[in-house]
């Protein structure tokens, strides 16, 4: 079987679909990729795990004439290669691919589309529903299977779309990398990484930008340190808001309690030593950093949005607070740090829930869809 994976950019395939390629290779499939080559912009990403790569000038902008060029180039490739399955991803990658594959589909090629989060959902703007819903509904007619990664998207697509609809639990998190460790391992790691054994670590992972909203975490820390003077907030990630966050940290006299560590390759070690993980995002799809924390047995306090709502049952396997309610965030963190019995229950429930999102389980779901 020969399979083509498409997306707007090649980094998307590198970051989110290596697991799918592994499944396909395990079944003897030949795998090609068609996407715009943006890997020079990405630190260390390589698309070296497929048989053939086509550099196609997709653009994220629906108005770009590059997508017309991408359509023509892609159609020529599809006509030449005779794929058994064409699996498209990302909004514009999905639209252009399905248009280019119309002729091939009539000849028997199956077309799949993974929706990594519809722009229309409970709480989305009316504009999003008016613009994006009719587009996705129309293009479902050009699709054999739509694959969703959230329960909300699955239920909507199952009810409204003109094709088969499947659900997988995200793109998978490596259970060999993220798992709970005992107190001895945690203490040894803390010492190695320069922290005190009794120091409370609050971890926040994500690009430093306005949507990830780390300023809310900094505001909450001002109250947390009054009760836990040695507590430290670790912000992992780079981004455009770095200077503004550094300024806020200094203004609130939190330079000893907030640490910006940038992009790190040993993120799992920070998950092992974290006492609480937090996310203050205004919008999320299905955030891997939350799954990684839960799989590590770390309780999570996160803001109310569709992605966090998908992963966390408030008060059962984590806590959800309103965006920019830093007092509620502060109170939930303190509650977790102070009440060990509740902490242990939340930790175990989080771990149990996160097991659905492991490589092992998602591989099983992908195999069911394909084979």
matplotlib code that plots the C-alpha trace (Angstrom):
import matplotlib.pyplot as plt

x = [0.0, 1.2, 0.2, 0.6, 0.6, 0.0, 0.0, 0.7, 4.2, 6.7, 7.3, 3.6, 4.4, 7.6, 6.0, 2.6, 2.7, 5.8, 3.6, 1.3, 4.3, 5.6, 2.2, 2.2, 5.7, 4.9, 2.3, 4.7, 3.4, 5.4, 4.9, 5.4, 4.9, 3.9, 4.2, 6.1, 9.6, 9.9, 12.4, 15.2, 13.0, 12.6, 15.3, 16.6, 13.5, 14.2, 11.8, 14.0, 11.5, 9.5, 10.4, 9.8, 9.3, 7.7, 8.2, 4.8, 4.2, 1.1, 0.2, -1.7, -3.6, -6.7, -6.0, -2.5, -2.0, 0.6, -2.2, -3.2, 0.4, 0.3, -2.9, -1.4, 1.8, 0.0, -2.5, 0.3, 2.0, -1.2, -1.9, 1.6, 2.0, -1.4, -1.8, -4.0, -4.6, -4.1, -4.2, -4.3, -3.9, -4.2, -6.9, -5.4, -3.4, -6.7, -8.7, -6.1, -5.4, -9.0, -9.5, -6.4, -7.5, -11.0, -10.1, -8.0, -10.8, -13.2, -10.6, -10.6, -8.0, -9.2, -9.0, -8.6, -8.5, -7.4, -9.0, -6.7, -9.4, -12.3, -12.5, -16.2, -17.0, -19.0, -18.0, -16.5, -17.5, -20.5, -18.1, -16.2, -19.4, -20.5, -17.2, -15.6, -18.5, -19.9, -16.4, -15.7, -19.2, -18.8, -15.3, -16.5, -18.2, -14.8, -13.5, -13.8, -12.9, -12.6, -10.4, -11.0, -8.9, -11.6, -14.9, -16.7, -15.5, -16.3, -19.9, -20.4, -18.8, -20.6, -23.9, -23.4, -20.8, -21.2, -18.5, -17.2, -16.0, -13.4, -11.8, -8.3, -6.8, -4.5, -1.2, 0.2, 2.5, 5.6, 4.8, 8.5, 9.4, 6.6, 5.7, 5.6, 8.9, 9.3, 10.4, 14.1, 14.4, 12.6, 15.0, 18.1, 16.9, 16.1, 19.7, 21.2, 19.1, 19.9, 16.7, 16.3, 14.5, 11.7, 11.2, 7.8, 8.1, 5.2, 5.7, 4.2, 5.1, 4.4, 5.5, 5.8, 3.0, -0.2, -2.5, -0.5, -1.0, 1.9, 1.4, -1.6, 0.8, 3.2, 0.3, -0.7, 2.8, 2.7, 0.2, 1.6, 5.0, 3.4, 2.5, 5.4, 8.4, 10.6, 8.2, 9.4, 7.4, 9.4, 8.3, 9.6, 9.5, 10.6, 8.5, 7.7, 6.4, 9.7, 10.7, 7.3, 7.3, 10.8, 9.6, 6.5, 8.7, 11.0, 8.2, 6.6, 9.9, 9.7, 13.1, 13.9, 10.6, 10.1, 12.6, 12.5, 14.4, 13.7, 13.4, 14.7, 15.3, 15.0, 11.4, 10.5, 12.9, 11.1, 7.8, 9.3, 10.2, 7.1, 4.6, 1.9, 1.6, -0.4, -1.6, -3.2, -4.0, -6.9, -7.3, -6.1, -6.7, -5.6, -2.5, 0.3, 1.9, -1.2, -1.2, 2.6, 2.0, -0.9, 1.0, 3.8, 1.3, 1.4, -1.8, -2.8, -4.6, -5.6, -7.9, -11.2, -11.0, -11.9, -8.6, -8.4, -12.1, -11.5, -8.7, -9.6, -12.6, -12.7, -12.2, -11.7, -8.3, -7.3, -8.8, -10.2, -10.3, -11.6, -9.0, -7.3, -8.8, -5.3, -6.8, -8.6, -5.4, -3.4, -5.9, -6.1, -2.3, -2.0, -4.8, -2.9, 0.4, -1.2, -3.6, -1.6, -4.6, -6.5, -3.2, -2.6, -6.2, -6.0, -2.6, -3.8, -6.9, -4.9, -2.5, -5.4, -7.1, -3.8, -3.2, -5.7, -3.3, -0.2, 1.7, 0.6, -3.1, -3.1, -1.1, -3.9, -6.5, -4.6, -4.3, -8.0, -8.7, -6.3, -6.3]
y = [0.0, 3.5, 6.4, 10.2, 12.5, 16.2, 19.3, 23.0, 22.6, 19.7, 20.5, 19.4, 15.9, 15.8, 16.8, 15.0, 12.1, 10.0, 7.6, 7.2, 6.6, 3.9, 2.2, 2.3, 1.0, -1.8, -2.9, -2.7, 0.6, 3.1, 6.6, 9.9, 13.5, 16.6, 19.9, 23.2, 22.8, 25.0, 22.8, 25.4, 27.5, 24.6, 23.5, 20.1, 18.7, 16.3, 14.6, 11.5, 8.8, 8.5, 7.2, 10.4, 14.1, 16.7, 20.4, 21.9, 25.7, 25.5, 28.8, 29.1, 32.1, 31.2, 34.4, 33.4, 32.5, 30.0, 27.6, 27.6, 26.6, 24.0, 22.5, 22.1, 20.5, 18.2, 17.1, 16.1, 14.1, 12.3, 11.4, 10.0, 8.1, 6.3, 6.4, 4.0, 6.5, 10.3, 11.5, 15.3, 17.6, 21.3, 23.6, 24.8, 21.6, 19.7, 21.9, 22.0, 18.3, 17.2, 19.3, 17.9, 14.3, 14.5, 12.6, 10.0, 9.4, 8.5, 5.8, 4.3, 6.3, 6.8, 10.3, 10.9, 14.2, 14.6, 17.6, 18.8, 21.1, 22.6, 26.4, 26.1, 24.7, 25.4, 29.0, 29.9, 33.2, 33.4, 34.4, 31.2, 29.1, 31.1, 30.9, 27.6, 25.2, 25.4, 24.8, 21.8, 20.4, 20.8, 19.2, 16.2, 15.2, 14.9, 12.8, 9.1, 9.5, 12.5, 11.7, 13.9, 14.2, 15.6, 14.2, 17.4, 17.5, 13.8, 14.2, 17.2, 15.7, 12.3, 14.2, 16.7, 15.4, 13.3, 10.7, 8.2, 9.9, 8.4, 9.6, 9.1, 10.3, 13.0, 12.3, 10.3, 11.0, 8.7, 6.7, 5.7, 9.3, 10.6, 8.6, 9.0, 8.7, 8.0, 10.6, 9.4, 9.9, 13.3, 14.4, 13.3, 15.1, 18.3, 18.3, 17.7, 20.5, 23.0, 22.9, 22.2, 18.9, 20.6, 23.4, 23.4, 23.4, 24.8, 24.1, 26.0, 24.8, 26.6, 29.3, 32.7, 34.5, 36.4, 33.3, 31.1, 34.0, 33.3, 36.7, 35.1, 32.6, 35.3, 37.3, 34.2, 33.6, 36.9, 35.4, 31.8, 33.0, 34.6, 31.1, 29.2, 31.6, 29.0, 28.0, 28.5, 28.9, 27.4, 28.8, 26.5, 27.9, 30.8, 33.5, 37.2, 37.9, 37.1, 40.7, 41.7, 38.7, 39.5, 43.0, 41.8, 39.4, 42.2, 44.6, 42.1, 41.3, 37.6, 37.2, 34.5, 32.7, 32.7, 31.0, 31.3, 28.3, 28.7, 25.8, 22.6, 19.1, 17.4, 18.6, 15.2, 15.8, 19.0, 17.0, 14.5, 17.1, 19.3, 19.4, 21.1, 21.8, 24.8, 26.3, 29.7, 29.6, 31.4, 28.9, 25.3, 22.4, 19.3, 20.4, 17.7, 19.5, 18.8, 15.1, 14.9, 16.3, 14.0, 11.0, 11.9, 11.9, 15.7, 17.4, 20.2, 23.5, 25.0, 27.7, 27.0, 26.4, 23.6, 21.7, 21.8, 20.9, 17.9, 16.6, 17.6, 16.8, 19.7, 18.4, 14.8, 14.6, 18.3, 21.7, 24.3, 28.0, 31.0, 32.7, 35.6, 34.7, 34.6, 34.4, 31.1, 29.8, 30.8, 29.1, 25.8, 25.6, 26.3, 23.7, 21.0, 21.8, 21.7, 18.8, 15.6, 13.2, 15.2, 15.6, 11.9, 11.2, 13.8, 12.5, 8.9, 10.0, 12.2, 9.3, 6.9, 9.3, 10.2, 6.5, 6.9, 9.4, 7.2, 6.1, 2.5, 3.4, 5.9, 3.4, 0.8, 3.4, 4.3, 0.6, 0.2, 3.1, 1.9, -1.9]
z = [0.0, -0.9, 1.3, 0.8, 3.9, 3.3, 5.5, 5.0, 6.3, 6.7, 10.4, 11.1, 9.8, 11.8, 15.0, 14.9, 12.5, 13.1, 15.0, 12.1, 9.8, 12.2, 12.0, 8.2, 8.0, 10.3, 7.8, 4.9, 3.4, 1.4, 2.7, 0.9, 2.2, 0.4, 2.3, 2.2, 3.4, 6.5, 8.4, 8.3, 10.7, 13.1, 15.6, 14.6, 12.9, 10.1, 7.7, 7.3, 8.2, 4.9, 1.5, -0.6, 0.2, -2.1, -1.4, -2.2, -1.8, 0.4, 2.2, 5.4, 3.9, 1.9, -0.2, -1.3, -5.0, -3.8, -3.1, -6.8, -7.6, -4.8, -6.2, -9.7, -8.4, -6.0, -8.6, -11.0, -8.2, -7.2, -10.9, -11.3, -8.0, -7.8, -4.0, -2.2, 0.6, 0.8, 4.3, 4.7, 7.6, 8.6, 7.2, 3.9, 3.4, 3.8, 1.4, -1.4, -1.1, -1.3, -4.4, -6.0, -5.1, -6.6, -9.7, -7.9, -5.4, -8.2, -9.2, -5.8, -3.8, -0.2, 1.2, 5.0, 6.9, 10.4, 12.1, 14.8, 16.2, 14.3, 14.4, 15.3, 18.7, 21.8, 22.8, 19.4, 17.8, 15.4, 12.7, 13.1, 12.7, 9.7, 7.9, 8.9, 9.5, 5.9, 4.5, 6.6, 6.0, 2.2, 2.1, 4.1, 0.8, -0.7, 2.2, 3.0, 6.7, 9.0, 12.0, 15.1, 18.2, 20.6, 21.7, 21.0, 17.4, 16.9, 18.1, 15.9, 12.8, 13.3, 13.3, 10.5, 8.0, 4.9, 5.5, 8.1, 11.3, 13.6, 16.8, 18.1, 21.4, 19.9, 18.3, 21.2, 24.1, 24.8, 27.9, 28.0, 28.5, 30.7, 33.8, 37.7, 39.6, 43.3, 45.9, 45.9, 42.1, 42.4, 45.2, 43.3, 40.2, 42.1, 43.5, 40.0, 38.5, 41.3, 43.4, 47.1, 47.9, 49.8, 47.2, 45.6, 41.8, 39.7, 36.0, 33.0, 29.5, 26.3, 23.9, 25.6, 23.9, 24.7, 24.1, 26.5, 28.9, 31.3, 32.9, 34.8, 36.4, 37.4, 39.0, 40.9, 42.2, 44.0, 46.4, 46.4, 47.8, 50.8, 52.0, 50.3, 50.1, 48.5, 45.8, 42.2, 39.0, 36.0, 32.6, 29.8, 26.3, 24.1, 22.5, 21.8, 25.3, 27.0, 27.7, 29.0, 31.4, 32.6, 33.3, 35.3, 37.3, 38.3, 39.1, 41.5, 43.1, 42.0, 40.5, 43.0, 42.5, 38.7, 36.3, 32.5, 31.2, 27.5, 25.1, 26.8, 25.4, 28.9, 29.6, 31.0, 33.9, 34.8, 34.7, 37.1, 39.7, 39.3, 42.2, 40.1, 36.4, 35.2, 31.9, 31.6, 27.9, 26.4, 23.6, 23.1, 20.8, 22.6, 24.5, 24.7, 27.7, 29.8, 28.8, 29.6, 33.0, 33.8, 32.5, 34.9, 37.8, 38.2, 39.1, 36.7, 37.3, 33.9, 32.5, 30.9, 27.2, 24.8, 25.0, 28.8, 29.1, 26.9, 29.1, 32.7, 34.8, 37.3, 40.8, 39.6, 37.8, 37.9, 38.3, 35.9, 36.6, 34.6, 32.3, 34.1, 37.5, 39.1, 42.6, 41.8, 40.2, 43.3, 45.6, 43.7, 43.6, 47.3, 48.0, 46.1, 47.8, 51.3, 51.1, 50.4, 50.5, 47.8, 45.9, 45.7, 44.6, 41.8, 40.8, 40.3, 38.5, 36.1, 35.4, 34.7, 32.3, 30.5, 29.6, 26.7, 25.1, 25.1, 22.0, 22.6, 22.7, 19.8, 17.6, 18.3, 17.2, 14.0, 13.1, 13.5, 11.2, 8.5, 8.7]

ax = plt.figure().add_subplot(projection="3d")
ax.plot(x, y, z, "-o")
ax.set_aspect("equal")
plt.show()
